[in-house]
């Protein structure tokens, strides 16, 4: 049961109405502008199954956790993405009957459209109400990316027969989170006021004191005449009521301008005035002006970020859908914000930031947006270093060791399953990898002195304390961890975790050395601040050199963990399909003792460091692990697509790509109603650019080794690389790289280095 | 902060009043009669910190579980020991002022006494109320073990100065569980009625429809004259109000007879009438008669069950305290009942039955009570076999394999931590061991055909499916388990679990063979019922022979699990005491990757099967594991006491014994307020009889190898053994075994066999 999305290169369109699809379409057609976002709820309301959701970036609630058995060190709360003021609402009554697609006797000419190129949501339909009257509605709205505290709605109701139409634009802050653990409300109303056509509501969170105010300014006309409003309000709610008695075929047209301001960006006592000012200024500019500026800004974003796929509209639509949601979730203007797994499209998964950001999303932002966007994602972690150190202290670590949380809003851990909270410590490696990846991509090392090295040292200190010496192995070991493959818990010597630990120790030392050489004053200051000395760095080296890695001589592969070969190794394709997905069919113990892999684990390390992995080694590992992988994480297929591409497993690469490209659009996992898999969308981008586009960073060097899936006739994308802008085209006729802007770029194709200046073109 | 319990061989006495001790004393002085039990709450009520608790055996509530992250196969509910009707209550007012030791301005001559020899709870005190008046109270009560649906209270109030005393005996069913997960109430009132001096209340549980009725019959007199009552009631509550205007030095005396009947033992529509009849008949007999019959029955119980320790009143009091609570928790008359970890002394740990029963409690009941008592504990498991098979099916097992639950009331699993619910599967071994232990102790094999072999086959089938073949080890392995040491989770090849699995397969086959030979008709019927054949039994044998056990050649010990030697092995005595108990100081991951052992694990197997373990092997394992053991389970010290005794580690044995003997009396773990560690009391009994008493079963043979702790001058106990009754005395002068009743008994001392007839005595 899922909406039919018509194929279109730039749009999501839905051309039939089914009330059961509404809750899914609300996710798919969601809008965001980095500062706020919302599900594609109907302006006029909907009494059928739906999930009302408006979310303000960085505004969250520390909900009480729900846990059966407490463990020492568990967090006290679980941060929730917070449903905030409903500012899109416009009640509509026709001869007194409410317009509601759930109760309409007929809905025809339904068309819903998300114009991704311009960032506009449109909806038109004709509805026949229970009283027999029919109206035609044309609605369009957007959240401005030019002024990210502004939204605007154009909503036009046309009557088929003469009728009295009442339209009531409103703001409603009486909202709840559908996933509140104890059915609590999270907002305390702070005031409201209304005058005809205008009004505001203001609330603050019951904990943490985030203030949010929304203000509206409405212009309503009928038959070209402005209508007068009757304003009213109650706690958390304001409205302006307009009535028009219309002859057949005439319309009432609502323009609703909204300002939404929160206390991350304004003093609490200023949020109301600022919101009113925003609404006022938006109204003064007018809808067309606002919309055009917004659409132009979107078009400009696409200039850098677009991927074009020729010959396959469905794939084209899929990749643009992913890019669109990434761009509207995080715009990179604020280092306090990050990328929640569901972005602004749902409440699920609470806390905003996972290791997904560094592992799956950062590459997209580095390649497709201004360099400052990716850097702000790094700075976000530096801002939370203190909390990461506190988090490690709760687990018994000392001396400035940091363990970044698994799930967080403000740097504090929010997750409480011991096998993840305490043991899925590889996430620390991804934080360091993000720094490494940013530097190799941009060559911008400024972050090291600005906080990056502090982060790396704190992470290195964690690993140095987390290992222990095994007399039996005569090596350092890392016991009791959960790797990226969460279908194994509390294992010893997870290869990926050990690998990342060793690499973190190495990279922290290398960066320290770099800073010592290049910025000795900064380095000296840092040594003093961190009480770091060369003995400690040498100790890191000693651990790194003597860290144990489980290995099978028989299979010539690193083992996912100690004892992996004691399992029954039955390939996934021999499993009874009725047993899948195993996470819905099997008890946890059965999953754990099985060989099945949720997402790339050993292979994740080889993906991160493909320049350290020979192709034949990669092939052995891929051939050993991929057949045991059930890909039951949205983050799994993308990594395997890239690796399969490297190995020339073209069919496999494309097959896995299909599982990631339209995951949400085709609702593979029957969970789109909860929201989209926004962070997995970064993985889809990598599938295309790293996989089929063949982009690869070896050491410091950029490589291309593309191939075109046989279903496609062409693939092209822009790529920001160290200040330059490249345009890469893969066609049946070969690879074309055009230098569009910036300094010279050297890249390798087929073992040969090529250097392009602006605006040269390379073809092979 | 704990009550001072005066040393006394037969009594618990407390001779000073401190309101902060009340909640602890309520646990320590608790009463039970197998059918019901209650904390030592004050009859007159107490507004200070306390935990009101009356519990009816077998009557529980399926409370909603509280769990953060659901796993497939988790139970739908968590059974709660259910707080039931408060039937002890007697409000007292003196010139209108309520008697309440929390508000009294002075409490003197306080004496609380649990007479364990006669099963009586007494309390006397003088209290000065806020209005300046002083009263003397003498209270005594008991729950009859002659008629286990009857309780009686004698409560006498004497005024120092002339005053009007109002006494109000009542029944109150408006009770809650303090540990209700969602603050729900569990009882639905079904009716109440009262007449002067009499009344009843009747409620049923909101789920499962357990009905409980309590009735009272009161006789109240002042200065030798019966008083008239004023009866009243409201939902769930009835009372009779008596007023007496007393001259100085005179008393009002309440005799309250209570009948408590529940629908496990009567039709729901009969519980009220039966309760009224019980109260009525009790009143007709009179308090003295009832009490004397009850006290005589207790004295008779002690004839069999007592352990006498000479020279150490504190130790004497401790062991009798343990025996007393075991005897009042489970009397063995009803195979639907079992031994909850807290008995009738608190709500904590919900569900009633753990593997504690078979592993720690069964030996006491076999040796100290009628054989039928222990057998009923076995039958309990047979009654729940169907549910154990369903439980295994939920986890993917088939063909009649059974996994007994970790925690249960009715056979359904109630626990939901995956590492325990799904992985602490060794409990299945303890169920089988209970059968084996019963048979070797009693030589009664009747249970095998009556259900025991069905249980053993279902357990064997579980293990046969739970192993998997490891190509790497060329052995069968058991992956992903939690052993008795719960400070390790999801480990591979836990030695104890593997050992028990192998033994279960062996023992099921052996018992099948026995039944085939001795009761071929029963066996044939069973084969058909279970669809069992010789191929399946041979497969058990093949698995048993090829099961892997982790072993260290270097240390010459079986390893607790794979990889154990990768840990840092730092003895507990080198741990900073500030870090202990580690389960309160460390996060779970740190506990897991440490070497520290919560309770006997590898050693538990050697304890169960000491006849299969040579002393030098035992010594190596004890010397290896005990120093790593933190004994943070109440079930830990006892096993180690017995093993240390075997090894001649007398000091260690006594040191560990002290941690179990007075665990609750001295409130070592600061948790007595929640209730007592009733199942651990069976372990204490084993410490004394198996440890110092040196009782040991080798193959089929009874051995004694006693030693007397130097703090003691003598130890003696009775022992039921295969229909005979022995009295064993250990003194400085040596061992004396007196045959008191029944068939001849052969036992071994110092390698020599001795056979005694009734009523011979052996001395060595």
Boltz contact constraints between the chains, C-beta under 6 A:
constraints:
  - contact:
      token1: [A, 66]
      token2: [B, 68]
      max_distance: 6.0
  - contact:
      token1: [A, 67]
      token2: [B, 68]
      max_distance: 6.0
  - contact:
      token1: [A, 68]
      token2: [B, 66]
      max_distance: 6.0
  - contact:
      token1: [A, 68]
      token2: [B, 67]
      max_distance: 6.0
  - contact:
      token1: [A, 68]
      token2: [B, 416]
      max_distance: 6.0
  - contact:
      token1: [A, 69]
      token2: [B, 417]
      max_distance: 6.0
  - contact:
      token1: [A, 71]
      token2: [B, 588]
      max_distance: 6.0
  - contact:
      token1: [A, 72]
      token2: [B, 587]
      max_distance: 6.0
  - contact:
      token1: [A, 73]
      token2: [B, 587]
      max_distance: 6.0
  - contact:
      token1: [A, 395]
      token2: [B, 587]
      max_distance: 6.0
  - contact:
      token1: [A, 396]
      token2: [B, 590]
      max_distance: 6.0
  - contact:
      token1: [A, 416]
      token2: [B, 68]
      max_distance: 6.0
  - contact:
      token1: [A, 417]
      token2: [B, 69]
      max_distance: 6.0
  - contact:
      token1: [A, 418]
      token2: [B, 588]
      max_distance: 6.0
  - contact:
      token1: [A, 422]
      token2: [B, 587]
      max_distance: 6.0
  - contact:
      token1: [A, 422]
      token2: [B, 588]
      max_distance: 6.0
  - contact:
      token1: [A, 422]
      token2: [B, 589]
      max_distance: 6.0
  - contact:
      token1: [A, 423]
      token2: [B, 589]
      max_distance: 6.0
  - contact:
      token1: [A, 468]
      token2: [B, 568]
      max_distance: 6.0
  - contact:
      token1: [A, 470]
      token2: [B, 566]
      max_distance: 6.0
  - contact:
      token1: [A, 472]
      token2: [B, 565]
      max_distance: 6.0
  - contact:
      token1: [A, 472]
      token2: [B, 566]
      max_distance: 6.0
  - contact:
      token1: [A, 477]
      token2: [B, 566]
      max_distance: 6.0
  - contact:
      token1: [A, 479]
      token2: [B, 593]
      max_distance: 6.0
  - contact:
      token1: [A, 480]
      token2: [B, 589]
      max_distance: 6.0
  - contact:
      token1: [A, 480]
      token2: [B, 592]
      max_distance: 6.0
  - contact:
      token1: [A, 480]
      token2: [B, 593]
      max_distance: 6.0
  - contact:
      token1: [A, 489]
      token2: [B, 490]
      max_distance: 6.0
  - contact:
      token1: [A, 490]
      token2: [B, 489]
      max_distance: 6.0
  - contact:
      token1: [A, 490]
      token2: [B, 490]
      max_distance: 6.0
  - contact:
      token1: [A, 492]
      token2: [B, 563]
      max_distance: 6.0
  - contact:
      token1: [A, 562]
      token2: [B, 563]
      max_distance: 6.0
  - contact:
      token1: [A, 563]
      token2: [B, 492]
      max_distance: 6.0
  - contact:
      token1: [A, 563]
      token2: [B, 562]
      max_distance: 6.0
  - contact:
      token1: [A, 565]
      token2: [B, 472]
      max_distance: 6.0
  - contact:
      token1: [A, 566]
      token2: [B, 470]
      max_distance: 6.0
  - contact:
      token1: [A, 566]
      token2: [B, 472]
      max_distance: 6.0
  - contact:
      token1: [A, 566]
      token2: [B, 477]
      max_distance: 6.0
  - contact:
      token1: [A, 568]
      token2: [B, 468]
      max_distance: 6.0
  - contact:
      token1: [A, 587]
      token2: [B, 72]
      max_distance: 6.0
  - contact:
      token1: [A, 587]
      token2: [B, 73]
      max_distance: 6.0
  - contact:
      token1: [A, 587]
      token2: [B, 395]
      max_distance: 6.0
  - contact:
      token1: [A, 587]
      token2: [B, 422]
      max_distance: 6.0
  - contact:
      token1: [A, 588]
      token2: [B, 71]
      max_distance: 6.0
  - contact:
      token1: [A, 588]
      token2: [B, 418]
      max_distance: 6.0
  - contact:
      token1: [A, 588]
      token2: [B, 422]
      max_distance: 6.0
  - contact:
      token1: [A, 589]
      token2: [B, 422]
      max_distance: 6.0
  - contact:
      token1: [A, 589]
      token2: [B, 423]
      max_distance: 6.0
  - contact:
      token1: [A, 589]
      token2: [B, 480]
      max_distance: 6.0
  - contact:
      token1: [A, 590]
      token2: [B, 396]
      max_distance: 6.0
  - contact:
      token1: [A, 592]
      token2: [B, 480]
      max_distance: 6.0
  - contact:
      token1: [A, 593]
      token2: [B, 479]
      max_distance: 6.0
  - contact:
      token1: [A, 593]
      token2: [B, 480]
      max_distance: 6.0
